[in-house]
Amino acid sequence: MLGVFAVLAWGALELHMRLTNAEPLDLWQLTGRDAGANPMKSWAYVDAFSAYRGRPGGVGAGKTINSLGFMSTPEMTVSKPPDTVRIAFLGGSSTAGMGNLLADEETWPWIVANELRPAMPEGRELEFLNAALSGYSMLESYGRLWVRLRAFEPDVVVVYHGWNDMYYFDRTEPERFYEWRTLPDGEWTLDRTRGNLKMMEPWALDHVLQYSQVAVALRMRLQWMLHGEQGEIGGEAKPLADDFGHEGLDVYRYNLQLMQRACELMGAELFVAKQATLIVPDLDPELRKLCRYDYHGFDHDAHVAAYQGLYDVIDEVVPADHVIDVTSLSGRPEVFADHVHPTEAGARRIAALVADALQDTVTTK
């Protein structure tokens, strides 16, 4: 009788997973046997000017993409209504609220808008666009601003970039920026990944387990218990470099200058925030385990230096009264879910600093 109950329970769970999972777990992709589709395909379209844009609909956990493709942004018209001030926020997943999937109202741009609205002069409205997306660097944000966002006539643009721009700081891939977003055959598509997404070591038993979503999920959980959810699967991790590719700072500087010039031409006022991060000097070894240094190929101290390099570029290019320093939050574990993505509390702290820096400008537009 117990065996029958177990079979029925397993079957019910299997049916539930197959009906509710938009993207079934593919064991061959998870073990690197097949490259498979890019995981962004479930929430993004390919875009000619910014690599990809949001696919309208629900993302999960109270998070949405509106009909115009902007994540965690209320519905709006393309044409700006009279007596309305618009703020456009640009960044990666720490701005979009995707790294640890913050609900719309929990993202810091949404909170900034809510904090600024009560101070707006009578008869003036405030709208915002969260034009950030997971994985965006300054390059994608520039393309989205210049080609897509200018139609919305933003009055203020806030840039919050850092971590993703370090992907072309990796000295082990010197041509990474030249080949940015392309596959080995030169194409850019969401139909397949740049390489295999090997999250788990292949097992001989996979030939049987692959037919059950429950079995694959349990297999993933067991693998993470053995190696750690972010552990190295299938062998030793490659050594991390003790320095970063400093030529990447020139790319960042140029992209920031392009952003600055675009805002000037559009008549928008540009503010650049220094991205806060958990990665600081002398960070506790236990907290370092939350940080994915392998994403960029260089170690903790090199990341500290790379962030400082980015901050120096911002100070060099952007007028001091248009720099928003959020780094007072850096290194605080209660603010971060990992190396850079804010917790709910962290998003509120970022929002407070950004809202304070914007208030005089936004309320006098």
N, C-alpha and C positions, 0 to 999 in steps of 0.2 A: 504493500500500500504506500509506503514511504517513497519507494522508487517511482511509482506512478505519479505521485505528487511532485517529485523533483523534476520529472520529465515535463509535466504540464507547466510548472513554474518556469522552467528553462524555455519552453516554447512560447509562453506568454511574453517573457522578456525579449526573446528574439524577435517576435512580431512587433513589439513596441519599438525596438531600436530601428527596425527596417522601415517602420511607418514615420518615425519622428526624425531620423537623421537625414538631413538634406544631402549630405555627402557621405555615402557608405564608407566604412573603414576598409581600405584595400591593403591587405597584408603584403602583397607583392611590392606595392609602392613604399610601404612603411619599412620594409627590409631592404630597399634599394635594388630589388630585382627589376622593377619598372620605374621609369621617371615619373610618369603620370602627369595629370593636369596641375597647373599652378594653383595652390590653395586659395589665392586671391580671386580666382574665377567665380567663386560663389558670391562675392560682393563687389566686383569691379568689372568694368569694361575697358578694353584697350582704347587709349586716347592718343591722337596724333601729336598733341602738343605737351602733354604732361605724363606720358607713358600709360597712365590709367586714371579713370575717374570712377566715382561711386555708382553702384548699381542700385537704383531706387528700391526701397523695401526695408524689411526688418533684418537686423543683424543678429539680434538676440539680447536677452537680459535688459530690455527697455531701451535698446539702442537702435536707431533708425538712420536711413539715408533718405533725404527728401526727394521729391519728384525731379528736382534740378541736379541731383547727384551730389549734394552736400551732406556730409555726415553730421549727425547731432545738430541740425539746423532747422528751425521752424520753416514752414512753407512761406514762400514770398514770391513776388512778381519779379521778372527780370528788370523792368523799368522801375527806377527808384521813385516812390511817391513823393509829392511835395512835402516840404518841412520835415524831412526824414534824414537822419544821419546814419550812415552805414559803416560798420567795422568789418573788415575781412581778416580772419586769422589764418595764418599759413604755418605749416609745420608737418611733423610726422605723427606717429602713433601716440606720442605723449601729449599732443595737442588734440588729436582726434578722439582720444580716450579709448584706444583699441588694445594697447598692450596688455591690460588686465580688464578690458571690456567694461568701462564705466558707462552707466546709463546716460541718456542725453543730458538730463538735468544735472548730472554729477560732473560733467566735463567743465574744465575751467573757463573756456570761452563763453559757455552758456551762463555760468555764474557771474563772469565779468559783466555781461550785458544786464543781468538782473540787478547787480549792484549799482550800475551807472544810471539806469532808467529813472529812479526817483529824483536824481539831481538834474534831469533834463529841464530846460526852460519850458514854460507853459506853451502848448501848441506845437512842441517839437517831439518827434518820435525817434526811437532808436531801434535799428535792425542790425543783425549780425549774420555773417556767413562763416561757418567753420569749414574752410576750404582745405584743411589738412587731411592727409590720409596716411595710413600705416605704410611705412617704407619710403615716403617722400623724403628727398633731400632738397637742398636749396634749388637744385636744377629743375626738378618737377614742379616745385612751387612757383618758380619764375615762369615756366611755361603756362601754368594754370592762371597766374595773375595776368600775364600779358595778353593771352588769347581769350580766356574765358571770363575772368573776373571783371575786366574793364567794362563789359556790358552792364554790370550791376552798379557802376559808378561809386565805388567805395570812397568814403571820405578819409578813412584811417585804415592803414594796413599794419598788422602786428605780426612779426616774424619770430618764430620760436624753433630754431634749428640747432643741431649740433651733432648728436649721436649718429644719425644716418649719413651725414657728410663725411664721417670717418671711414666709410666703406671704401672710399678711394684714397685712404691713407695707408692701406695695406701694402707693405713693401714686398710681400711675396707674390703680388700680382701687379707689377708695374704698369700694365696696360689696362688696368681695370676701368679707369675713367674713359678711355677711348672706346672701350667695348661696353660701356654702361648700358644696362638693361637688355643687352642682346644675348642670344643663345650662340653656341659654337658655330652654327651655320649662318650667323649674321642676322637672323630674324628676331623680332620681338613679338611674343605672343603669350597669352594666358592659357593656351591649350596644353602646354607642357612646361616643365621647370628647366632652369639652367643646368641642373644636374640632378642626380638621384637624391631623394629625400630619405636618406638612410637613417631612420630613427631607432631601428632595432636590429640586432644580429639575427641573420637567418637561422632557422631551426629546421631539421628534417621533418618534424611534426607539422610544419606549416602547410604541407600538402593536404592535410586533413582539416586543420583549424581554419583554413581560409574560407570555408563554406559557411561559417557561423560568425555573425557579428558579435555575439556574446563572447565566443571563444577568443576572437581577435582582441576585444576590449580587455578581457582577463589576461591575455598574453602581454598586452601593453603594460598593464599594471604590474605584472610580475617582473617584466624587464626593468621597469623603473625602480622597483623595490631592490633589484639586484645591483643596478648601476647608477641609480639616481635619475630623476626626470630629465636633468640637463647633463647627465654624465656622458662620457665618451663611449660610444657604442662600437664594438668591433675592433678594438685595438687602442694603442697608446695615442694620446692627443699629440698633435704636432707641436713642437716647441714654439712658444710665443716670443716674438722679437722684443728686444729691450728698448726699441725706439720706433717711431712712426715715420711714414713718408712725408717729410716736411713740404714737399712740392704740392701736397694736397691742400695746404693752406692757401697757395696761390689760386687754386681752383675755387676754393670757398670765397676768397676775396673778390675774385672776378664775378662770381655769381651774385654776391651781395651787392656789388656795384651795379650790375645789370638790374637787380631788383630796385635799387635806389633810383636809377635813371627812369625805369618804367613808372614808378610812382610819381616822379616829377612830371613826366609827360601826361599822366592821367589826372594830375591835380590832387593826388592823395598824399596824406602825410604818413611817412613811414616811421614806425617804432620797431626796434630790434631788441629782443630780450635775450639775455645771456642764459642759456639753458641750465637749469639746475640738474644735478646728478648725485647719485649715491657715491660715485667714485671720487674720493678725496685722498690727500696724503695720509698715510698711517691708518688707513681703514682697517677695522678689526678683521682678522682672517675669516671669521665666521660670516661676516657680512659680504666679504669678497665672493663667497660662494653664490650669492645672488646675481653676480655680474657676469655677463657673457663676453669675456675678452676675446674668445675664439672667433666671434663674429668679424673682428677686424684684424686678427693675427698679431696683435702686440699686447704686452702685459699691462699690469695695473699702473705702474709708474709712468709708462708711456702714454696711457690714457689720460692720466692727470696732466701730463705735459701737453697732450693734444688739445684737451679742453682749454688749457691756459692759452695755447696758440690761437684758438678760435676767439676767445675773449679779447685777446690783443688785437686781432683783425677787426672785430666790432668796434673797439675803441678808436682804431685808426681810421675807419671808414665812416662811422656814424657819429653825428654831433652828440655830445654828451647828454644834452637834454632830451634826446630821443632814444637813449639806451635805457632799457629796463633791466636792472640787475636783480635777478631772481636767485643768485648763487648763495644768498644767505641761508637758503634751505638745503644746500648741498650737504651730503654726508649724514643726513638725519634719517634713520631707518623708518621712523613713523610716517615719513613723507613719501617713501618709495616702496613699490612692490618688487622692484628689481633695480637694475643699474640706472634707469632713467624714467620709467613709467610711474606717474604719481598715484598714490592711493586716493580714496575719496577725501581724506583729510588733507593730503598733499595738494589735490586740485583746488581745494578751498584756499589754501595758503598761497598758491600761485596766483589765483584769481584776485586775492586781496592786493597783492603787490602790483599786478598789472592794472587793475581798476584804479588804484591810487595814482599811478603814473599817467593814465589816460584822462582822468576826470576833467581837468581844466581844458584840454583840447577838445574833447567830445562835447562838453556842455556849452562851448562857445562857437561851435561850427554853425 
